[in-house]
Amino acid sequence: MENKKATFNELIQGDKPVLVDFFATWCGPCQAMQPILKDLIEEVGDQAHIIKVDVDKNQAAAQHFGVRGVPTFILFKDGEIKWQQAGMQPKHQLKQLIEQHA
């Protein structure tokens, strides 16, 4: 059995919601979201994927999805953007979005 990590494009094309956190290491609000996202991952379990994308290391991806500021969160499902928002987000709102699209 092959254990291969899915690529970003493979993940966002899937039928499971994918919450992408576009962040930067120098961004204070991005750092403040860390524990919130960690809790969210525990709460949603395998209902969704939650991944982080460093905009400084992945400028093409950030530009492609119109990320103008960090943090920016984008929820994908079936290859489509279902929701996009810049700035810090409350955990309950992110969880509700994931459950709505799960």
Biopython code that builds the backbone (N, CA, C, O; Angstrom):
import numpy as np
from Bio.PDB.StructureBuilder import StructureBuilder

atoms = [
    (1, "MET", "N", (0.849, -1.186, 0.000)),
    (1, "MET", "CA", (0.000, 0.000, 0.000)),
    (1, "MET", "C", (0.891, 1.245, 0.000)),
    (1, "MET", "O", (1.780, 1.390, 0.839)),
    (2, "GLU", "N", (0.637, 2.120, -0.941)),
    (2, "GLU", "CA", (1.467, 3.310, -1.076)),
    (2, "GLU", "C", (0.915, 4.429, -0.188)),
    (2, "GLU", "O", (-0.279, 4.730, -0.214)),
    (3, "ASN", "N", (1.788, 5.022, 0.580)),
    (3, "ASN", "CA", (1.379, 6.122, 1.448)),
    (3, "ASN", "C", (1.962, 7.410, 0.875)),
    (3, "ASN", "O", (3.065, 7.817, 1.240)),
    (4, "LYS", "N", (1.221, 8.043, -0.018)),
    (4, "LYS", "CA", (1.685, 9.237, -0.711)),
    (4, "LYS", "C", (0.876, 10.426, -0.215)),
    (4, "LYS", "O", (-0.348, 10.362, -0.101)),
    (5, "LYS", "N", (1.585, 11.509, 0.075)),
    (5, "LYS", "CA", (0.877, 12.719, 0.485)),
    (5, "LYS", "C", (0.188, 13.343, -0.725)),
    (5, "LYS", "O", (0.782, 13.462, -1.797)),
    (6, "ALA", "N", (-1.047, 13.730, -0.546)),
    (6, "ALA", "CA", (-1.790, 14.379, -1.631)),
    (6, "ALA", "C", (-1.210, 15.768, -1.874)),
    (6, "ALA", "O", (-0.796, 16.454, -0.939)),
    (7, "THR", "N", (-1.188, 16.167, -3.126)),
    (7, "THR", "CA", (-0.739, 17.517, -3.438)),
    (7, "THR", "C", (-1.858, 18.496, -3.090)),
    (7, "THR", "O", (-3.002, 18.099, -2.871)),
    (8, "PHE", "N", (-1.514, 19.760, -3.043)),
    (8, "PHE", "CA", (-2.483, 20.814, -2.752)),
    (8, "PHE", "C", (-3.664, 20.714, -3.723)),
    (8, "PHE", "O", (-4.822, 20.738, -3.305)),
    (9, "ASN", "N", (-3.361, 20.602, -5.027)),
    (9, "ASN", "CA", (-4.436, 20.538, -6.026)),
    (9, "ASN", "C", (-5.298, 19.299, -5.866)),
    (9, "ASN", "O", (-6.515, 19.364, -6.043)),
    (10, "GLU", "N", (-4.682, 18.165, -5.530)),
    (10, "GLU", "CA", (-5.462, 16.944, -5.305)),
    (10, "GLU", "C", (-6.399, 17.123, -4.110)),
    (10, "GLU", "O", (-7.560, 16.713, -4.152)),
    (11, "LEU", "N", (-5.884, 17.737, -3.048)),
    (11, "LEU", "CA", (-6.693, 17.954, -1.849)),
    (11, "LEU", "C", (-7.909, 18.822, -2.135)),
    (11, "LEU", "O", (-9.028, 18.463, -1.771)),
    (12, "ILE", "N", (-7.694, 19.979, -2.794)),
    (12, "ILE", "CA", (-8.811, 20.905, -2.984)),
    (12, "ILE", "C", (-9.818, 20.403, -4.013)),
    (12, "ILE", "O", (-10.936, 20.915, -4.076)),
    (13, "GLN", "N", (-9.443, 19.412, -4.819)),
    (13, "GLN", "CA", (-10.379, 18.826, -5.778)),
    (13, "GLN", "C", (-11.290, 17.790, -5.118)),
    (13, "GLN", "O", (-12.286, 17.372, -5.709)),
    (14, "GLY", "N", (-10.952, 17.379, -3.898)),
    (14, "GLY", "CA", (-11.684, 16.315, -3.227)),
    (14, "GLY", "C", (-13.063, 16.720, -2.752)),
    (14, "GLY", "O", (-13.433, 17.894, -2.763)),
    (15, "ASP", "N", (-13.828, 15.692, -2.326)),
    (15, "ASP", "CA", (-15.199, 15.965, -1.867)),
    (15, "ASP", "C", (-15.250, 16.287, -0.379)),
    (15, "ASP", "O", (-16.326, 16.502, 0.180)),
    (16, "LYS", "N", (-14.085, 16.319, 0.259)),
    (16, "LYS", "CA", (-14.005, 16.706, 1.665)),
    (16, "LYS", "C", (-13.617, 18.190, 1.711)),
    (16, "LYS", "O", (-12.735, 18.610, 0.962)),
    (17, "PRO", "N", (-14.260, 18.992, 2.576)),
    (17, "PRO", "CA", (-13.887, 20.412, 2.651)),
    (17, "PRO", "C", (-12.414, 20.575, 3.051)),
    (17, "PRO", "O", (-11.886, 19.818, 3.866)),
    (18, "VAL", "N", (-11.777, 21.574, 2.458)),
    (18, "VAL", "CA", (-10.386, 21.891, 2.774)),
    (18, "VAL", "C", (-10.327, 23.363, 3.153)),
    (18, "VAL", "O", (-10.603, 24.236, 2.330)),
    (19, "LEU", "N", (-9.962, 23.636, 4.417)),
    (19, "LEU", "CA", (-9.780, 25.010, 4.874)),
    (19, "LEU", "C", (-8.301, 25.333, 4.748)),
    (19, "LEU", "O", (-7.461, 24.692, 5.378)),
    (20, "VAL", "N", (-7.987, 26.330, 3.930)),
    (20, "VAL", "CA", (-6.596, 26.724, 3.720)),
    (20, "VAL", "C", (-6.349, 28.035, 4.442)),
    (20, "VAL", "O", (-7.071, 29.014, 4.253)),
    (21, "ASP", "N", (-5.316, 28.037, 5.275)),
    (21, "ASP", "CA", (-4.890, 29.234, 6.001)),
    (21, "ASP", "C", (-3.663, 29.781, 5.282)),
    (21, "ASP", "O", (-2.568, 29.234, 5.405)),
    (22, "PHE", "N", (-3.853, 30.871, 4.526)),
    (22, "PHE", "CA", (-2.719, 31.552, 3.907)),
    (22, "PHE", "C", (-2.147, 32.469, 4.980)),
    (22, "PHE", "O", (-2.825, 33.386, 5.444)),
    (23, "PHE", "N", (-0.892, 32.221, 5.376)),
    (23, "PHE", "CA", (-0.299, 32.935, 6.509)),
    (23, "PHE", "C", (1.120, 33.386, 6.186)),
    (23, "PHE", "O", (1.670, 33.046, 5.138)),
    (24, "ALA", "N", (1.698, 34.151, 7.094)),
    (24, "ALA", "CA", (3.110, 34.526, 7.018)),
    (24, "ALA", "C", (3.700, 34.394, 8.416)),
    (24, "ALA", "O", (3.030, 34.660, 9.414)),
    (25, "THR", "N", (4.959, 33.981, 8.472)),
    (25, "THR", "CA", (5.605, 33.758, 9.775)),
    (25, "THR", "C", (5.753, 35.062, 10.566)),
    (25, "THR", "O", (5.803, 35.034, 11.796)),
    (26, "TRP", "N", (5.824, 36.201, 9.872)),
    (26, "TRP", "CA", (6.016, 37.498, 10.528)),
    (26, "TRP", "C", (4.699, 38.157, 10.935)),
    (26, "TRP", "O", (4.707, 39.255, 11.492)),
    (27, "CYS", "N", (3.580, 37.508, 10.665)),
    (27, "CYS", "CA", (2.258, 38.099, 10.875)),
    (27, "CYS", "C", (1.727, 37.779, 12.276)),
    (27, "CYS", "O", (1.513, 36.613, 12.605)),
    (28, "GLY", "N", (1.518, 38.798, 13.093)),
    (28, "GLY", "CA", (1.012, 38.618, 14.457)),
    (28, "GLY", "C", (-0.346, 37.929, 14.523)),
    (28, "GLY", "O", (-0.493, 36.948, 15.252)),
    (29, "PRO", "N", (-1.355, 38.419, 13.776)),
    (29, "PRO", "CA", (-2.661, 37.751, 13.793)),
    (29, "PRO", "C", (-2.579, 36.290, 13.325)),
    (29, "PRO", "O", (-3.329, 35.437, 13.802)),
    (30, "CYS", "N", (-1.660, 36.009, 12.385)),
    (30, "CYS", "CA", (-1.490, 34.619, 11.923)),
    (30, "CYS", "C", (-1.025, 33.739, 13.082)),
    (30, "CYS", "O", (-1.506, 32.618, 13.248)),
    (31, "GLN", "N", (-0.099, 34.245, 13.870)),
    (31, "GLN", "CA", (0.399, 33.497, 15.025)),
    (31, "GLN", "C", (-0.710, 33.297, 16.055)),
    (31, "GLN", "O", (-0.796, 32.245, 16.689)),
    (32, "ALA", "N", (-1.563, 34.324, 16.219)),
    (32, "ALA", "CA", (-2.666, 34.238, 17.177)),
    (32, "ALA", "C", (-3.696, 33.189, 16.746)),
    (32, "ALA", "O", (-4.406, 32.639, 17.588)),
    (33, "MET", "N", (-3.783, 32.909, 15.443)),
    (33, "MET", "CA", (-4.742, 31.913, 14.939)),
    (33, "MET", "C", (-4.256, 30.479, 15.175)),
    (33, "MET", "O", (-5.053, 29.543, 15.122)),
    (34, "GLN", "N", (-2.959, 30.300, 15.434)),
    (34, "GLN", "CA", (-2.391, 28.952, 15.583)),
    (34, "GLN", "C", (-3.156, 28.078, 16.578)),
    (34, "GLN", "O", (-3.611, 26.997, 16.205)),
    (35, "PRO", "N", (-3.313, 28.512, 17.838)),
    (35, "PRO", "CA", (-4.027, 27.657, 18.802)),
    (35, "PRO", "C", (-5.500, 27.452, 18.432)),
    (35, "PRO", "O", (-6.072, 26.405, 18.735)),
    (36, "ILE", "N", (-6.109, 28.431, 17.789)),
    (36, "ILE", "CA", (-7.505, 28.317, 17.368)),
    (36, "ILE", "C", (-7.628, 27.217, 16.318)),
    (36, "ILE", "O", (-8.532, 26.384, 16.382)),
    (37, "LEU", "N", (-6.705, 27.222, 15.348)),
    (37, "LEU", "CA", (-6.734, 26.203, 14.294)),
    (37, "LEU", "C", (-6.416, 24.825, 14.856)),
    (37, "LEU", "O", (-6.984, 23.824, 14.419)),
    (38, "LYS", "N", (-5.514, 24.776, 15.818)),
    (38, "LYS", "CA", (-5.167, 23.493, 16.439)),
    (38, "LYS", "C", (-6.405, 22.891, 17.118)),
    (38, "LYS", "O", (-6.676, 21.699, 16.970)),
    (39, "ASP", "N", (-7.145, 23.704, 17.853)),
    (39, "ASP", "CA", (-8.392, 23.248, 18.488)),
    (39, "ASP", "C", (-9.410, 22.820, 17.435)),
    (39, "ASP", "O", (-10.091, 21.806, 17.592)),
    (40, "LEU", "N", (-9.507, 23.600, 16.365)),
    (40, "LEU", "CA", (-10.465, 23.311, 15.302)),
    (40, "LEU", "C", (-10.164, 21.955, 14.654)),
    (40, "LEU", "O", (-11.079, 21.179, 14.378)),
    (41, "ILE", "N", (-8.889, 21.677, 14.417)),
    (41, "ILE", "CA", (-8.482, 20.397, 13.832)),
    (41, "ILE", "C", (-8.954, 19.243, 14.716)),
    (41, "ILE", "O", (-9.457, 18.237, 14.215)),
    (42, "GLU", "N", (-8.791, 19.391, 16.019)),
    (42, "GLU", "CA", (-9.226, 18.348, 16.955)),
    (42, "GLU", "C", (-10.743, 18.184, 16.928)),
    (42, "GLU", "O", (-11.252, 17.067, 17.022)),
    (43, "GLU", "N", (-11.463, 19.296, 16.800)),
    (43, "GLU", "CA", (-12.930, 19.246, 16.838)),
    (43, "GLU", "C", (-13.551, 18.681, 15.560)),
    (43, "GLU", "O", (-14.543, 17.955, 15.626)),
    (44, "VAL", "N", (-12.977, 19.007, 14.400)),
    (44, "VAL", "CA", (-13.590, 18.536, 13.147)),
    (44, "VAL", "C", (-13.062, 17.166, 12.724)),
    (44, "VAL", "O", (-13.680, 16.490, 11.902)),
    (45, "GLY", "N", (-11.936, 16.761, 13.277)),
    (45, "GLY", "CA", (-11.392, 15.442, 12.975)),
    (45, "GLY", "C", (-11.205, 15.229, 11.487)),
    (45, "GLY", "O", (-10.621, 16.066, 10.800)),
    (46, "ASP", "N", (-11.710, 14.091, 10.984)),
    (46, "ASP", "CA", (-11.510, 13.787, 9.567)),
    (46, "ASP", "C", (-12.657, 14.288, 8.689)),
    (46, "ASP", "O", (-12.787, 13.872, 7.537)),
    (47, "GLN", "N", (-13.487, 15.181, 9.232)),
    (47, "GLN", "CA", (-14.558, 15.828, 8.452)),
    (47, "GLN", "C", (-13.978, 16.731, 7.370)),
    (47, "GLN", "O", (-14.603, 16.956, 6.334)),
    (48, "ALA", "N", (-12.770, 17.250, 7.624)),
    (48, "ALA", "CA", (-12.170, 18.225, 6.715)),
    (48, "ALA", "C", (-10.657, 18.189, 6.839)),
    (48, "ALA", "O", (-10.105, 17.664, 7.806)),
    (49, "HIS", "N", (-10.001, 18.761, 5.837)),
    (49, "HIS", "CA", (-8.556, 18.984, 5.903)),
    (49, "HIS", "C", (-8.361, 20.447, 6.251)),
    (49, "HIS", "O", (-9.076, 21.313, 5.747)),
    (50, "ILE", "N", (-7.396, 20.722, 7.110)),
    (50, "ILE", "CA", (-7.032, 22.107, 7.411)),
    (50, "ILE", "C", (-5.540, 22.205, 7.141)),
    (50, "ILE", "O", (-4.733, 21.542, 7.793)),
    (51, "ILE", "N", (-5.183, 23.039, 6.173)),
    (51, "ILE", "CA", (-3.779, 23.156, 5.805)),
    (51, "ILE", "C", (-3.339, 24.611, 5.839)),
    (51, "ILE", "O", (-4.143, 25.532, 5.699)),
    (52, "LYS", "N", (-2.043, 24.786, 6.029)),
    (52, "LYS", "CA", (-1.463, 26.121, 6.090)),
    (52, "LYS", "C", (-0.561, 26.314, 4.877)),
    (52, "LYS", "O", (0.178, 25.409, 4.487)),
    (53, "VAL", "N", (-0.631, 27.506, 4.287)),
    (53, "VAL", "CA", (0.214, 27.839, 3.145)),
    (53, "VAL", "C", (0.942, 29.137, 3.472)),
    (53, "VAL", "O", (0.317, 30.177, 3.680)),
    (54, "ASP", "N", (2.266, 29.065, 3.515)),
    (54, "ASP", "CA", (3.102, 30.241, 3.782)),
    (54, "ASP", "C", (3.167, 31.077, 2.507)),
    (54, "ASP", "O", (3.697, 30.627, 1.491)),
    (55, "VAL", "N", (2.627, 32.292, 2.562)),
    (55, "VAL", "CA", (2.556, 33.130, 1.357)),
    (55, "VAL", "C", (3.939, 33.551, 0.864)),
    (55, "VAL", "O", (4.110, 33.815, -0.326)),
    (56, "ASP", "N", (4.928, 33.619, 1.756)),
    (56, "ASP", "CA", (6.270, 33.994, 1.327)),
    (56, "ASP", "C", (6.948, 32.861, 0.554)),
    (56, "ASP", "O", (7.767, 33.112, -0.329)),
    (57, "LYS", "N", (6.604, 31.618, 0.886)),
    (57, "LYS", "CA", (7.189, 30.463, 0.195)),
    (57, "LYS", "C", (6.340, 30.027, -0.992)),
    (57, "LYS", "O", (6.823, 29.296, -1.857)),
    (58, "ASN", "N", (5.088, 30.463, -1.049)),
    (58, "ASN", "CA", (4.149, 30.052, -2.102)),
    (58, "ASN", "C", (3.455, 31.270, -2.698)),
    (58, "ASN", "O", (2.227, 31.361, -2.706)),
    (59, "GLN", "N", (4.260, 32.203, -3.195)),
    (59, "GLN", "CA", (3.704, 33.457, -3.712)),
    (59, "GLN", "C", (2.769, 33.236, -4.896)),
    (59, "GLN", "O", (1.778, 33.952, -5.041)),
    (60, "ALA", "N", (3.071, 32.253, -5.744)),
    (60, "ALA", "CA", (2.227, 31.992, -6.914)),
    (60, "ALA", "C", (0.826, 31.550, -6.489)),
    (60, "ALA", "O", (-0.171, 31.995, -7.057)),
    (61, "ALA", "N", (0.759, 30.677, -5.490)),
    (61, "ALA", "CA", (-0.542, 30.212, -5.002)),
    (61, "ALA", "C", (-1.322, 31.370, -4.395)),
    (61, "ALA", "O", (-2.513, 31.531, -4.662)),
    (62, "ALA", "N", (-0.651, 32.174, -3.578)),
    (62, "ALA", "CA", (-1.318, 33.318, -2.948)),
    (62, "ALA", "C", (-1.852, 34.277, -4.018)),
    (62, "ALA", "O", (-2.976, 34.769, -3.914)),
    (63, "GLN", "N", (-1.054, 34.530, -5.023)),
    (63, "GLN", "CA", (-1.468, 35.431, -6.100)),
    (63, "GLN", "C", (-2.628, 34.823, -6.895)),
    (63, "GLN", "O", (-3.580, 35.520, -7.246)),
    (64, "HIS", "N", (-2.541, 33.542, -7.169)),
    (64, "HIS", "CA", (-3.580, 32.852, -7.945)),
    (64, "HIS", "C", (-4.953, 32.961, -7.268)),
    (64, "HIS", "O", (-5.971, 33.118, -7.943)),
    (65, "PHE", "N", (-4.976, 32.878, -5.925)),
    (65, "PHE", "CA", (-6.245, 32.911, -5.200)),
    (65, "PHE", "C", (-6.591, 34.309, -4.685)),
    (65, "PHE", "O", (-7.522, 34.467, -3.895)),
    (66, "GLY", "N", (-5.851, 35.314, -5.126)),
    (66, "GLY", "CA", (-6.182, 36.696, -4.791)),
    (66, "GLY", "C", (-5.960, 37.061, -3.338)),
    (66, "GLY", "O", (-6.662, 37.912, -2.792)),
    (67, "VAL", "N", (-4.974, 36.413, -2.703)),
    (67, "VAL", "CA", (-4.680, 36.712, -1.302)),
    (67, "VAL", "C", (-3.947, 38.048, -1.238)),
    (67, "VAL", "O", (-2.841, 38.187, -1.760)),
    (68, "ARG", "N", (-4.572, 39.022, -0.595)),
    (68, "ARG", "CA", (-4.002, 40.374, -0.504)),
    (68, "ARG", "C", (-3.428, 40.661, 0.881)),
    (68, "ARG", "O", (-2.553, 41.512, 1.034)),
    (69, "GLY", "N", (-3.926, 39.947, 1.884)),
    (69, "GLY", "CA", (-3.457, 40.154, 3.246)),
    (69, "GLY", "C", (-3.456, 38.832, 3.981)),
    (69, "GLY", "O", (-4.091, 37.866, 3.558)),
    (70, "VAL", "N", (-2.738, 38.802, 5.081)),
    (70, "VAL", "CA", (-2.685, 37.578, 5.887)),
    (70, "VAL", "C", (-3.175, 37.881, 7.296)),
    (70, "VAL", "O", (-2.947, 38.981, 7.799)),
    (71, "PRO", "N", (-3.837, 36.938, 7.938)),
    (71, "PRO", "CA", (-4.220, 35.652, 7.371)),
    (71, "PRO", "C", (-5.426, 35.790, 6.437)),
    (71, "PRO", "O", (-6.282, 36.654, 6.627)),
    (72, "THR", "N", (-5.470, 34.924, 5.430)),
    (72, "THR", "CA", (-6.646, 34.781, 4.573)),
    (72, "THR", "C", (-7.033, 33.313, 4.603)),
    (72, "THR", "O", (-6.190, 32.433, 4.431)),
    (73, "PHE", "N", (-8.298, 33.064, 4.819)),
    (73, "PHE", "CA", (-8.812, 31.691, 4.866)),
    (73, "PHE", "C", (-9.686, 31.450, 3.641)),
    (73, "PHE", "O", (-10.519, 32.281, 3.280)),
    (74, "ILE", "N", (-9.478, 30.296, 3.009)),
    (74, "ILE", "CA", (-10.303, 29.905, 1.867)),
    (74, "ILE", "C", (-10.783, 28.484, 2.112)),
    (74, "ILE", "O", (-9.995, 27.599, 2.445)),
    (75, "LEU", "N", (-12.084, 28.276, 1.945)),
    (75, "LEU", "CA", (-12.655, 26.935, 2.069)),
    (75, "LEU", "C", (-12.955, 26.406, 0.670)),
    (75, "LEU", "O", (-13.721, 27.000, -0.089)),
    (76, "PHE", "N", (-12.330, 25.273, 0.351)),
    (76, "PHE", "CA", (-12.525, 24.616, -0.942)),
    (76, "PHE", "C", (-13.344, 23.348, -0.754)),
    (76, "PHE", "O", (-13.281, 22.704, 0.293)),
    (77, "LYS", "N", (-14.105, 23.000, -1.772)),
    (77, "LYS", "CA", (-14.738, 21.690, -1.847)),
    (77, "LYS", "C", (-14.995, 21.404, -3.318)),
    (77, "LYS", "O", (-15.494, 22.262, -4.045)),
    (78, "ASP", "N", (-14.657, 20.207, -3.750)),
    (78, "ASP", "CA", (-14.812, 19.814, -5.157)),
    (78, "ASP", "C", (-14.123, 20.794, -6.104)),
    (78, "ASP", "O", (-14.612, 21.059, -7.202)),
    (79, "GLY", "N", (-12.976, 21.332, -5.664)),
    (79, "GLY", "CA", (-12.206, 22.235, -6.514)),
    (79, "GLY", "C", (-12.740, 23.652, -6.599)),
    (79, "GLY", "O", (-12.186, 24.480, -7.322)),
    (80, "GLU", "N", (-13.809, 23.943, -5.872)),
    (80, "GLU", "CA", (-14.418, 25.273, -5.921)),
    (80, "GLU", "C", (-14.185, 26.010, -4.606)),
    (80, "GLU", "O", (-14.135, 25.403, -3.536)),
    (81, "ILE", "N", (-14.043, 27.331, -4.709)),
    (81, "ILE", "CA", (-13.967, 28.164, -3.506)),
    (81, "ILE", "C", (-15.387, 28.352, -3.001)),
    (81, "ILE", "O", (-16.236, 28.908, -3.698)),
    (82, "LYS", "N", (-15.640, 27.885, -1.786)),
    (82, "LYS", "CA", (-16.963, 28.007, -1.185)),
    (82, "LYS", "C", (-17.063, 29.240, -0.288)),
    (82, "LYS", "O", (-18.149, 29.767, -0.050)),
    (83, "TRP", "N", (-15.910, 29.686, 0.202)),
    (83, "TRP", "CA", (-15.894, 30.819, 1.138)),
    (83, "TRP", "C", (-14.475, 31.351, 1.199)),
    (83, "TRP", "O", (-13.520, 30.577, 1.133)),
    (84, "GLN", "N", (-14.323, 32.665, 1.323)),
    (84, "GLN", "CA", (-12.999, 33.274, 1.445)),
    (84, "GLN", "C", (-13.111, 34.515, 2.316)),
    (84, "GLN", "O", (-14.013, 35.334, 2.136)),
    (85, "GLN", "N", (-12.186, 34.647, 3.263)),
    (85, "GLN", "CA", (-12.236, 35.790, 4.170)),
    (85, "GLN", "C", (-10.824, 36.096, 4.679)),
    (85, "GLN", "O", (-10.066, 35.191, 5.026)),
    (86, "ALA", "N", (-10.492, 37.374, 4.714)),
    (86, "ALA", "CA", (-9.205, 37.798, 5.279)),
    (86, "ALA", "C", (-9.409, 38.200, 6.734)),
    (86, "ALA", "O", (-10.499, 38.610, 7.133)),
    (87, "GLY", "N", (-8.348, 38.077, 7.515)),
    (87, "GLY", "CA", (-8.381, 38.489, 8.921)),
    (87, "GLY", "C", (-8.648, 37.320, 9.846)),
    (87, "GLY", "O", (-8.979, 36.216, 9.412)),
    (88, "MET", "N", (-8.496, 37.588, 11.127)),
    (88, "MET", "CA", (-8.717, 36.546, 12.126)),
    (88, "MET", "C", (-10.184, 36.120, 12.107)),
    (88, "MET", "O", (-11.077, 36.938, 11.889)),
    (89, "GLN", "N", (-10.414, 34.834, 12.338)),
    (89, "GLN", "CA", (-11.772, 34.290, 12.316)),
    (89, "GLN", "C", (-12.039, 33.540, 13.618)),
    (89, "GLN", "O", (-11.160, 32.841, 14.121)),
    (90, "PRO", "N", (-13.245, 33.680, 14.166)),
    (90, "PRO", "CA", (-13.571, 32.915, 15.371)),
    (90, "PRO", "C", (-13.712, 31.428, 15.035)),
    (90, "PRO", "O", (-14.207, 31.065, 13.968)),
    (91, "LYS", "N", (-13.274, 30.586, 15.951)),
    (91, "LYS", "CA", (-13.289, 29.138, 15.733)),
    (91, "LYS", "C", (-14.695, 28.644, 15.414)),
    (91, "LYS", "O", (-14.860, 27.823, 14.512)),
    (92, "HIS", "N", (-15.710, 29.121, 16.126)),
    (92, "HIS", "CA", (-17.075, 28.624, 15.908)),
    (92, "HIS", "C", (-17.547, 28.908, 14.490)),
    (92, "HIS", "O", (-18.292, 28.111, 13.920)),
    (93, "GLN", "N", (-17.125, 30.036, 13.906)),
    (93, "GLN", "CA", (-17.526, 30.355, 12.536)),
    (93, "GLN", "C", (-16.849, 29.400, 11.548)),
    (93, "GLN", "O", (-17.490, 28.904, 10.622)),
    (94, "LEU", "N", (-15.556, 29.145, 11.747)),
    (94, "LEU", "CA", (-14.833, 28.227, 10.873)),
    (94, "LEU", "C", (-15.412, 26.819, 10.970)),
    (94, "LEU", "O", (-15.559, 26.127, 9.963)),
    (95, "LYS", "N", (-15.738, 26.404, 12.195)),
    (95, "LYS", "CA", (-16.296, 25.066, 12.402)),
    (95, "LYS", "C", (-17.663, 24.949, 11.721)),
    (95, "LYS", "O", (-17.964, 23.939, 11.086)),
    (96, "GLN", "N", (-18.474, 25.978, 11.857)),
    (96, "GLN", "CA", (-19.806, 25.995, 11.246)),
    (96, "GLN", "C", (-19.686, 25.911, 9.709)),
    (96, "GLN", "O", (-20.462, 25.204, 9.066)),
    (97, "LEU", "N", (-18.732, 26.618, 9.137)),
    (97, "LEU", "CA", (-18.509, 26.583, 7.691)),
    (97, "LEU", "C", (-18.126, 25.182, 7.228)),
    (97, "LEU", "O", (-18.647, 24.680, 6.232)),
    (98, "ILE", "N", (-17.206, 24.557, 7.966)),
    (98, "ILE", "CA", (-16.756, 23.210, 7.623)),
    (98, "ILE", "C", (-17.935, 22.235, 7.693)),
    (98, "ILE", "O", (-18.138, 21.431, 6.783)),
    (99, "GLU", "N", (-18.704, 22.312, 8.773)),
    (99, "GLU", "CA", (-19.840, 21.389, 8.946)),
    (99, "GLU", "C", (-20.897, 21.596, 7.865)),
    (99, "GLU", "O", (-21.533, 20.644, 7.414)),
    (100, "GLN", "N", (-21.075, 22.848, 7.457)),
    (100, "GLN", "CA", (-22.044, 23.190, 6.426)),
    (100, "GLN", "C", (-21.670, 22.544, 5.082)),
    (100, "GLN", "O", (-22.548, 22.186, 4.297)),
    (101, "HIS", "N", (-20.373, 22.399, 4.827)),
    (101, "HIS", "CA", (-19.909, 21.857, 3.547)),
    (101, "HIS", "C", (-19.442, 20.410, 3.636)),
    (101, "HIS", "O", (-19.043, 19.826, 2.628)),
    (102, "ALA", "N", (-19.486, 19.820, 4.842)),
    (102, "ALA", "CA", (-19.001, 18.433, 5.000)),
    (102, "ALA", "C", (-19.941, 17.442, 4.355)),
    (102, "ALA", "O", (-19.690, 16.238, 4.392)),
]
sb = StructureBuilder()
sb.init_structure("model")
sb.init_model(0)
sb.init_chain("A")
sb.init_seg("    ")
for serial, (resi, resn, name, xyz) in enumerate(atoms, 1):
    if name == "N":
        sb.init_residue(resn, " ", resi, " ")
    sb.init_atom(name, np.array(xyz, "f"), 0.0, 1.0, " ", f" {name:<3s}", serial, name[0])
structure = sb.get_structure()
